[in-house]
């Protein structure tokens, strides 16, 4: 895709120009596009989002990103798993932000749920591209209970993912590394030999077919992009992962799902598990 820059009153940043021309791509996708070397200005590959373009420049996009999905206008009752006096449990769809971002509100689960149920606290969040069990609460003692449980790491989380194979995974095992921000890309994390934060994931391969595996995952820590980085580290990137996978594995969505969340027993609360069915497109 090639376009000519015209009708500017002054030079403009490359990323801002692309976001203005293609608002459906999204801020993060434009940033990834530039940092990955997929944009050329006047025949020269540009890696800086702040590169200034001006009238007459020829901008070529080698591999345009997919349009961001349009968010829903209202809360979908099919997402609802549990509704109680203090607790709302939902099956968040992939592609929906859990909460507003620092760049603007945008369509997000928290606001849609509040329009449906009234004031709520988003207590447990998932990345936009991940689907599955998400907790929202009303004001009350449950927030102290959940805060204690999450800080004590007594909340058990189980995810399901589809990964590429063959890879470095065994039948089951534990992945333990240190993770830190990628110095070359702010939207990514990398495995490092020292520094960073300790990250641990247990896993078990459930089934394999046609060059893919269905994997169960139990994160023991909660680092940014932990499951995605850990699996890619063992040459088993999650299918549909635009950050840590390859172009040959791209599908309509990231095949990562928060399948089950189990809360511990406390004085006023029994131990409970909440389950969101694995989406049909996974297997």
Residue frames relative to the residue before (quaternion, step in Angstrom):
aa qw qx qy qz dx dy dz
X 1.0000 0.0000 0.0000 0.0000 0.00 0.00 0.00
X 0.0250 -0.8044 0.5930 -0.0243 3.58 -0.79 1.05
X 0.0005 -0.7955 0.6058 -0.0099 3.58 -0.99 0.81
X 0.3682 -0.7034 0.5676 0.2180 3.53 -1.23 0.58
X 0.3695 -0.7129 0.5518 0.2253 3.56 -0.95 0.89
X 0.1445 0.7881 -0.5807 0.1440 3.57 -0.75 1.03
X 0.8186 0.3114 -0.2158 0.4316 3.54 -1.37 0.27
X 0.4070 0.6753 -0.5110 0.3425 3.59 1.08 0.69
X 0.3732 -0.7082 0.5479 0.2427 3.57 -1.12 0.63
X 0.7762 -0.0043 -0.0002 0.6305 3.56 1.30 -0.35
X 0.6533 -0.4965 0.3646 0.4401 3.64 -1.17 0.36
X 0.1389 -0.7926 0.5926 0.0370 3.57 -1.16 0.70
X 0.5920 -0.5674 0.4335 0.3737 3.57 -1.14 0.60
X 0.5823 -0.6087 0.4183 0.3397 3.56 -1.07 0.76
X 0.6847 0.4859 -0.3072 0.4481 3.59 0.82 -0.91
X 0.6530 0.5112 -0.3219 0.4567 3.59 1.02 -0.77
X 0.6276 0.5323 -0.3340 0.4596 3.56 1.03 -0.78
X 0.6798 0.4861 -0.2973 0.4617 3.59 0.91 -0.89
X 0.6517 0.5048 -0.3291 0.4607 3.59 0.98 -0.77
X 0.6376 0.5185 -0.3260 0.4672 3.59 1.08 -0.69
X 0.6887 0.4771 -0.2757 0.4714 3.58 0.94 -0.89
X 0.8099 0.1569 -0.0367 0.5640 3.57 0.99 -0.88
X 0.0833 -0.8534 0.5128 0.0417 3.63 0.50 1.15
X 0.6237 0.5689 -0.3413 0.4134 3.59 1.15 -0.48
X 0.5659 0.6127 -0.3935 0.3867 3.60 1.21 -0.25
X 0.3703 -0.7352 0.4892 0.2883 3.59 0.97 -0.79
X 0.6413 -0.5705 0.3762 0.3490 3.55 -1.20 0.70
X 0.7012 0.4744 -0.2877 0.4478 3.59 0.78 -0.98
X 0.6479 0.5221 -0.3269 0.4481 3.59 0.95 -0.82
X 0.6389 0.5114 -0.3273 0.4724 3.60 1.01 -0.76
X 0.6493 0.5197 -0.3159 0.4566 3.58 0.97 -0.84
X 0.6590 0.4974 -0.3041 0.4753 3.58 0.98 -0.87
X 0.6184 0.5663 -0.3367 0.4284 3.56 1.01 -0.84
X 0.6970 0.4663 -0.2718 0.4720 3.57 0.87 -0.97
X 0.6989 0.4795 -0.2914 0.4435 3.60 0.79 -0.98
X 0.6619 0.5015 -0.3042 0.4667 3.59 1.17 -0.52
X 0.5193 -0.6707 0.4033 0.3433 3.61 1.26 0.03
X 0.4422 0.7142 -0.4337 0.3259 3.57 1.20 0.53
X 0.6865 0.4292 -0.2793 0.5162 3.61 1.28 0.09
X 0.0951 -0.7795 0.6181 0.0343 3.55 -0.97 0.94
X 0.1417 -0.7550 0.6342 0.0877 3.56 -1.11 0.77
X 0.8329 -0.0913 -0.0045 0.5458 3.53 -0.58 1.24
X 0.7468 -0.4297 0.2052 0.4644 3.54 0.98 0.96
X 0.6583 0.4854 -0.3018 0.4899 3.59 1.27 -0.08
X 0.4200 -0.6987 0.5178 0.2594 3.58 -0.85 0.98
X 0.1382 -0.7981 0.5857 0.0302 3.55 -0.84 1.08
X 0.1781 -0.8051 0.5607 0.0755 3.58 -0.82 1.02
X 0.6393 0.5366 -0.3216 0.4471 3.59 1.25 -0.19
X 0.4141 -0.7074 0.5183 0.2440 3.57 -0.78 1.04
X 0.6854 0.5021 -0.2753 0.4498 3.57 1.14 -0.66
X 0.3743 0.7291 -0.4925 0.2927 3.62 1.27 0.04
X 0.3106 -0.7745 0.5226 0.1751 3.59 -0.79 0.98
X 0.1414 -0.7654 0.6236 0.0729 3.54 -0.97 0.94
X 0.1292 -0.7929 0.5936 0.0470 3.55 -1.20 0.56
X 0.7308 -0.4184 0.2971 0.4500 3.55 -1.28 0.23
X 0.7650 0.3370 -0.2783 0.4730 3.51 -0.96 0.96
X 0.5425 0.6072 -0.4127 0.4083 3.59 1.22 -0.29
X 0.2692 -0.7333 0.6032 0.1610 3.54 -1.16 0.73
X 0.0991 -0.8091 0.5792 0.0068 3.57 -0.57 1.19
X 0.0893 -0.8004 0.5927 0.0128 3.53 -0.77 1.08
X 0.1708 -0.7616 0.6199 0.0804 3.59 -0.88 1.02
X 0.3543 -0.7854 0.4706 0.1902 3.56 -0.43 1.23
X 0.8023 0.0051 0.0322 0.5960 3.58 0.93 -0.90
X 0.2354 -0.8101 0.5187 0.1388 3.61 0.09 1.25
X 0.4495 -0.6820 0.4969 0.2932 3.63 -0.99 0.74
X 0.5928 -0.5556 0.4395 0.3831 3.52 -1.28 0.34
X 0.5637 -0.5823 0.4605 0.3621 3.55 -1.16 0.56
X 0.4922 -0.6269 0.5059 0.3298 3.57 -1.06 0.71
X 0.4996 -0.6534 0.4619 0.3319 3.60 -0.94 0.78
X 0.4803 -0.6526 0.5018 0.3027 3.55 -1.06 0.74
X 0.4270 -0.7343 0.4693 0.2413 3.55 -0.75 1.02
X 0.5829 -0.5817 0.4293 0.3710 3.58 -1.20 0.46
X 0.4946 -0.6770 0.4677 0.2798 3.55 -1.18 0.56
X 0.8048 0.0717 -0.0264 0.5886 3.58 1.17 -0.48
X 0.6597 -0.4989 0.3858 0.4086 3.55 -1.31 0.31
X 0.2859 -0.7550 0.5714 0.1476 3.56 -0.90 1.00
X 0.4522 -0.7222 0.4544 0.2597 3.59 -0.60 1.13
X 0.5767 0.5897 -0.3813 0.4175 3.61 1.15 -0.40
X 0.5951 0.5697 -0.3664 0.4325 3.59 1.22 -0.34
X 0.6080 0.6164 -0.3473 0.3602 3.58 1.12 -0.66
X 0.1547 -0.7875 0.5932 0.0633 3.57 -0.82 1.08
X 0.7938 -0.0301 0.0664 0.6037 3.60 0.95 -0.91
X 0.0061 -0.7624 0.6468 0.0201 3.56 -1.07 0.78
X 0.0758 0.7867 -0.6036 0.1050 3.55 -0.65 1.19
X 0.7377 -0.4091 0.2823 0.4569 3.57 -1.28 0.07
X 0.8059 0.2626 -0.1230 0.5162 3.59 0.92 -0.90
X 0.8002 0.3188 -0.1035 0.4973 3.57 1.11 -0.64
X 0.0776 -0.7446 0.6619 0.0371 3.53 -1.10 0.87
X 0.0641 -0.7878 0.6124 0.0144 3.60 -0.75 1.05
X 0.0232 -0.8177 0.5743 -0.0313 3.57 -0.74 1.05
X 0.3886 -0.6523 0.5986 0.2554 3.50 -1.37 0.38
X 0.2167 -0.8142 0.5270 0.1116 3.57 0.00 1.30
X 0.3805 -0.7222 0.5213 0.2488 3.61 -0.86 0.87
X 0.5657 -0.5714 0.4658 0.3696 3.57 -1.20 0.50
X 0.7606 0.3702 -0.2763 0.4562 3.58 -1.08 0.72
X 0.6590 0.4717 -0.3107 0.4966 3.60 1.26 -0.12
X 0.4519 -0.6712 0.5179 0.2777 3.58 -0.84 0.99
X 0.4605 -0.6683 0.5038 0.2957 3.56 -1.09 0.67
X 0.7982 -0.0072 0.0503 0.6003 3.58 1.06 -0.78
X 0.6652 -0.4846 0.3471 0.4496 3.62 -1.18 0.21
X 0.3816 -0.7048 0.5456 0.2447 3.56 -1.17 0.58
X 0.6431 -0.5292 0.3785 0.4038 3.57 -1.26 0.20
X 0.6490 0.5208 -0.3224 0.4513 3.60 1.24 -0.28
X 0.7802 -0.1970 0.1478 0.5750 3.58 1.22 -0.11
X 0.6665 -0.5167 0.3495 0.4082 3.54 -1.23 0.22
X 0.0273 -0.8138 0.5782 0.0505 3.60 0.47 -1.13
X 0.5760 -0.5478 0.4556 0.4007 3.56 -1.26 0.24
X 0.1204 0.8042 -0.5681 0.1264 3.58 -0.73 1.03
X 0.6595 -0.5533 0.3556 0.3640 3.53 -1.23 0.61
X 0.6480 0.5443 -0.3404 0.4098 3.58 0.84 -0.91
X 0.7052 0.4575 -0.2767 0.4657 3.58 0.80 -0.97
X 0.6369 0.5166 -0.3345 0.4643 3.59 1.01 -0.74
X 0.6643 0.4963 -0.3023 0.4701 3.58 0.99 -0.84
X 0.6509 0.5112 -0.3259 0.4570 3.60 0.99 -0.75
X 0.6221 0.5258 -0.3417 0.4689 3.59 1.08 -0.64
X 0.6990 0.4593 -0.2578 0.4837 3.57 1.15 -0.61
X 0.8296 0.2533 -0.0891 0.4896 3.60 0.86 -0.98
X 0.5675 -0.5638 0.4158 0.4325 3.60 1.18 -0.30
X 0.7925 -0.3188 0.2022 0.4790 3.62 -1.29 -0.10
X 0.0561 0.7942 -0.5982 0.0904 3.57 -0.86 1.03
X 0.2959 -0.6958 0.6211 0.2062 3.52 -1.37 0.38
X 0.3226 -0.7127 0.5840 0.2169 3.58 -0.88 0.92
X 0.1319 -0.8532 0.5017 0.0541 3.57 -0.14 1.26
X 0.7862 0.1484 -0.0675 0.5961 3.56 1.07 -0.64
X 0.0919 -0.8369 0.5395 0.0109 3.59 -0.54 1.14
X 0.2086 -0.7358 0.6300 0.1349 3.50 -1.34 0.49
X 0.5941 -0.5327 0.4506 0.4003 3.56 -1.24 0.40
X 0.6698 -0.5238 0.3460 0.3966 3.57 -1.15 0.60
X 0.7498 0.4334 -0.2319 0.4430 3.59 0.85 -0.96
X 0.6276 0.5205 -0.3311 0.4749 3.60 1.28 -0.13
X 0.2467 -0.7605 0.5827 0.1457 3.57 -0.99 0.83
X 0.5389 0.6858 -0.4251 0.2419 3.55 -1.32 0.06
X 0.8296 -0.2862 0.1874 0.4414 3.51 -1.44 -0.20
X 0.0677 0.7747 -0.6222 0.0902 3.55 -0.83 1.10
X 0.2689 -0.7859 0.5424 0.1259 3.58 -0.93 0.93
X 0.0025 -0.7453 0.6667 0.0079 3.52 -1.12 0.85
X 0.1548 -0.8154 0.5551 0.0557 3.56 -1.00 0.78
X 0.3689 -0.6388 0.6115 0.2863 3.49 -1.39 0.29
X 0.6502 -0.5003 0.3669 0.4385 3.60 -1.20 0.26
X 0.4505 0.6721 -0.4978 0.3122 3.56 -1.04 0.77
X 0.7655 -0.3997 0.2566 0.4341 3.58 -1.32 0.05
X 0.5551 0.6322 -0.4060 0.3569 3.61 1.08 -0.55
X 0.6154 0.5623 -0.3594 0.4194 3.58 1.08 -0.58
X 0.6295 0.5018 -0.3319 0.4916 3.61 1.06 -0.68
X 0.6363 0.5385 -0.3152 0.4536 3.57 0.99 -0.88
X 0.7009 0.4549 -0.2728 0.4768 3.58 0.83 -0.97
X 0.6253 0.5415 -0.3450 0.4436 3.59 0.97 -0.79
X 0.6553 0.5025 -0.3033 0.4756 3.58 0.97 -0.86
X 0.6779 0.5077 -0.2961 0.4416 3.57 0.89 -0.94
X 0.6791 0.4800 -0.3010 0.4666 3.59 0.88 -0.87
X 0.6690 0.4946 -0.3082 0.4614 3.60 0.94 -0.82
X 0.6948 0.4524 -0.2670 0.4913 3.60 1.11 -0.67
X 0.3852 -0.7486 0.4539 0.2920 3.60 1.34 -0.04
X 0.4268 0.6918 -0.4752 0.3368 3.59 1.02 0.81
X 0.5175 0.5766 -0.4339 0.4598 3.59 1.28 0.22
X 0.2146 -0.7901 0.5645 0.1044 3.58 -0.70 1.07
X 0.0981 -0.7984 0.5938 0.0169 3.57 -0.85 1.04
X 0.0616 -0.7813 0.6205 0.0294 3.53 -0.99 0.87
X 0.1126 -0.7843 0.6093 0.0297 3.54 -0.85 1.05
X 0.2031 -0.7255 0.6376 0.1606 3.52 -1.35 0.33
X 0.0059 0.7994 -0.5995 0.0375 3.57 -0.96 0.91
X 0.2785 -0.6957 0.6271 0.2126 3.53 -1.32 0.39
X 0.0570 -0.8224 0.5656 -0.0224 3.57 -0.69 1.13
X 0.5753 -0.5781 0.4620 0.3483 3.50 -1.34 0.36
X 0.0033 0.7757 -0.6310 -0.0123 3.57 -1.12 0.66
X 0.4863 -0.1046 -0.8648 -0.0677 1.55 -2.37 0.91
X 0.0650 -0.7913 0.6079 -0.0112 3.53 -1.26 0.56
X 0.6542 -0.5397 0.3737 0.3755 3.54 -1.28 -0.21
X 0.4496 0.6870 -0.4583 0.3403 3.60 1.21 0.25
X 0.3359 -0.6851 0.5997 0.2411 3.53 -1.22 0.57
X 0.7256 -0.3551 0.3003 0.5072 3.58 -1.22 -0.32
X 0.7543 -0.1307 0.0847 0.6378 3.55 1.14 -0.74
X 0.1836 0.8012 -0.5547 0.1290 3.56 -1.18 0.32
X 0.4196 -0.6662 0.5548 0.2689 3.51 -1.38 -0.21
X 0.1861 -0.7535 0.6226 0.1001 3.56 -0.96 0.92
X 0.0426 0.7942 -0.6019 0.0718 3.58 -0.66 1.13
X 0.1593 0.7767 -0.5893 0.1549 3.57 -0.61 1.15
X 0.3974 -0.6279 0.5779 0.3375 3.50 -1.37 -0.27
X 0.1680 -0.8034 0.5686 0.0549 3.57 -0.91 0.96
X 0.0212 0.7820 -0.6218 0.0375 3.53 -1.09 0.81
X 0.6244 -0.5235 0.3988 0.4206 3.61 -1.19 0.35
X 0.4913 -0.6361 0.5128 0.3017 3.54 -1.13 0.76
X 0.3958 -0.7428 0.4762 0.2546 3.64 -0.55 1.05
X 0.6948 0.4763 -0.2795 0.4607 3.58 1.18 -0.44
X 0.7902 0.1438 -0.0698 0.5916 3.59 1.25 -0.41
X 0.3754 -0.7792 0.4590 0.2033 3.55 -0.41 1.19
X 0.6816 0.4994 -0.2942 0.4465 3.59 1.15 -0.48
X 0.6901 0.4540 -0.2723 0.4935 3.61 1.27 0.04
X 0.2572 -0.7095 0.6272 0.1926 3.52 -1.39 0.34
X 0.1509 -0.7859 0.5939 0.0828 3.57 -1.19 0.53
X 0.4987 -0.6050 0.5253 0.3306 3.55 -1.32 0.40
X 0.0668 -0.8032 0.5919 0.0041 3.57 -0.87 0.99
X 0.5491 -0.6319 0.4433 0.3204 3.57 -1.19 0.59
X 0.7923 0.0141 0.0052 0.6100 3.59 1.10 -0.64
X 0.7055 0.3970 -0.3327 0.4837 3.54 -1.24 0.46
X 0.6408 0.5405 -0.3745 0.3961 3.56 -1.18 -0.43
X 0.5298 -0.6035 0.4841 0.3476 3.55 -1.24 -0.56
X 0.5240 -0.6354 0.4742 0.3113 3.54 -1.09 0.81
X 0.0042 -0.7996 0.5992 -0.0398 3.61 -0.90 0.95
X 0.0410 -0.8090 0.5854 -0.0330 3.56 -0.86 1.03
X 0.0094 0.7854 -0.6173 0.0432 3.56 -0.93 0.98
X 0.2019 -0.7365 0.6312 0.1357 3.56 -0.97 0.88
X 0.0360 -0.8182 0.5737 -0.0122 3.58 -1.07 0.71
X 0.0514 -0.7585 0.6466 0.0631 3.54 -1.35 0.29
X 0.3534 -0.7171 0.5621 0.2118 3.57 -0.90 0.97
X 0.2920 -0.7895 0.5226 0.1353 3.57 -0.69 1.13
X 0.7942 -0.1240 0.1591 0.5731 3.58 0.82 -1.02
X 0.1452 -0.7817 0.5998 0.0897 3.57 -1.20 0.48
X 0.1710 0.7657 -0.6093 0.1147 3.53 -1.08 0.79
X 0.8806 0.0338 -0.0240 0.4720 3.55 -1.16 0.75
X 0.7492 -0.4358 0.2339 0.4405 3.57 0.79 1.00
X 0.6924 0.3892 -0.2862 0.5360 3.57 1.22 0.43
X 0.1965 -0.7658 0.6016 0.1138 3.54 -1.25 0.52
X 0.3060 -0.6880 0.6240 0.2091 3.53 -1.22 0.66
X 0.0538 -0.8324 0.5494 -0.0491 3.57 -0.61 1.19
X 0.2678 -0.7188 0.6188 0.1694 3.55 -1.12 0.80
X 0.1110 -0.8146 0.5694 -0.0040 3.57 -0.94 0.96
X 0.0709 -0.7834 0.6171 0.0204 3.55 -1.01 0.90
X 0.1808 -0.8015 0.5594 0.1091 3.63 -0.07 1.20
X 0.2611 -0.7675 0.5697 0.1348 3.56 -0.91 0.97
X 0.7285 0.2194 -0.1747 0.6250 3.55 1.34 -0.20
X 0.3587 -0.7640 0.5036 0.1846 3.58 -1.20 0.31
X 0.1593 0.8159 -0.5368 0.1443 3.57 0.66 1.09
X 0.6492 -0.5237 0.3865 0.3936 3.56 -1.22 0.51
X 0.8586 0.0008 -0.0481 0.5104 3.57 -0.87 1.05
X 0.2005 0.8451 -0.4849 0.1023 3.59 1.22 0.37
X 0.7063 0.4610 -0.2843 0.4559 3.60 0.70 -1.02
X 0.6574 0.5214 -0.3123 0.4455 3.57 0.94 -0.86
X 0.6852 0.4745 -0.2832 0.4745 3.58 0.93 -0.91
X 0.6521 0.5274 -0.3230 0.4384 3.59 0.90 -0.88
X 0.6867 0.4685 -0.2966 0.4702 3.59 0.87 -0.86
X 0.6498 0.5013 -0.3243 0.4704 3.60 0.94 -0.80
X 0.5969 0.5848 -0.3474 0.4254 3.58 1.11 -0.70
X 0.7308 0.3539 -0.2098 0.5446 3.59 1.15 -0.62
X 0.5502 -0.6514 0.3677 0.3710 3.56 1.20 0.65
X 0.5733 0.5451 -0.3915 0.4700 3.56 1.10 0.78
X 0.0211 0.8349 -0.5499 0.0119 3.64 0.69 0.99
X 0.5325 -0.6175 0.4746 0.3315 3.53 -1.14 0.69
X 0.5017 -0.6466 0.4833 0.3108 3.56 -0.92 0.90
X 0.7867 0.2788 -0.2347 0.4983 3.55 -0.89 1.00
X 0.5186 0.6464 -0.4158 0.3745 3.60 1.26 0.07
X 0.2537 -0.8065 0.5219 0.1135 3.57 -0.38 1.26
X 0.6690 0.5020 -0.3043 0.4559 3.60 1.17 -0.41
X 0.8297 0.2123 -0.0601 0.5128 3.56 0.86 -0.97
X 0.6445 0.5148 -0.3250 0.4626 3.59 1.25 -0.03
X 0.5156 -0.6111 0.4888 0.3489 3.54 -1.28 -0.38
X 0.6764 -0.5097 0.3466 0.4033 3.55 -1.25 0.43
X 0.6397 0.5515 -0.3345 0.4180 3.60 1.05 -0.67
X 0.6942 0.4667 -0.2707 0.4763 3.58 1.24 -0.39
X 0.4767 0.6992 -0.4393 0.3017 3.61 1.20 -0.04
X 0.0088 -0.7564 0.6536 -0.0240 3.52 -1.03 0.95
X 0.7837 -0.3686 0.2212 0.4482 3.57 -1.22 -0.22
X 0.8063 0.0518 0.0057 0.5893 3.60 1.17 -0.48
X 0.5737 -0.5316 0.4765 0.4016 3.55 -1.34 0.14
X 0.2845 -0.7832 0.5303 0.1563 3.59 -0.68 1.07
X 0.4139 0.6374 -0.5165 0.3944 3.52 0.53 1.36
X 0.0008 -0.8255 0.5572 -0.0892 3.56 -0.69 1.16
X 0.3441 -0.7087 0.5798 0.2077 3.58 -0.93 0.97
X 0.1864 -0.8623 0.4665 0.0640 3.52 0.08 1.37
X 0.8235 -0.0207 0.0650 0.5632 3.58 0.85 -0.93
X 0.0629 -0.7647 0.6407 0.0282 3.54 -1.15 0.76
X 0.1078 -0.8128 0.5723 0.0103 3.58 -0.71 1.13
X 0.2231 -0.7791 0.5772 0.1002 3.55 -0.80 1.09
X 0.4734 -0.6969 0.4617 0.2776 3.61 -1.01 0.77
X 0.5790 -0.5630 0.4590 0.3703 3.53 -1.30 0.30
X 0.0064 0.7667 -0.6419 0.0107 3.54 -1.14 0.75
X 0.7603 -0.4123 0.2337 0.4443 3.57 -1.26 0.24
X 0.7997 0.2595 -0.1303 0.5255 3.60 0.92 -0.85
X 0.7439 0.3618 -0.1930 0.5277 3.59 1.28 -0.07
X 0.3594 -0.7211 0.5439 0.2348 3.60 -0.88 0.90
X 0.5802 -0.5272 0.4659 0.4104 3.57 -1.28 0.26
X 0.0287 0.8111 -0.5804 0.0670 3.59 -0.89 0.94
X 0.1810 -0.7561 0.6167 0.1235 3.54 -1.25 0.55
X 0.1461 -0.7591 0.6301 0.0738 3.53 -1.13 0.79
X 0.0974 -0.8250 0.5566 -0.0049 3.56 -0.79 1.06
X 0.1531 -0.7454 0.6429 0.0869 3.53 -1.05 0.90
X 0.4831 -0.6938 0.4411 0.3011 3.64 -0.58 1.08
X 0.5214 -0.6166 0.4881 0.3313 3.56 -1.11 0.72
X 0.4977 -0.6719 0.4524 0.3101 3.64 -0.76 0.98
X 0.5869 -0.6245 0.3938 0.3323 3.56 -1.03 0.81
X 0.6512 0.5410 -0.3370 0.4120 3.62 1.02 -0.62
X 0.5224 0.6577 -0.4166 0.3478 3.61 1.21 -0.17
X 0.8485 0.0221 0.0468 0.5267 3.60 0.85 -0.84
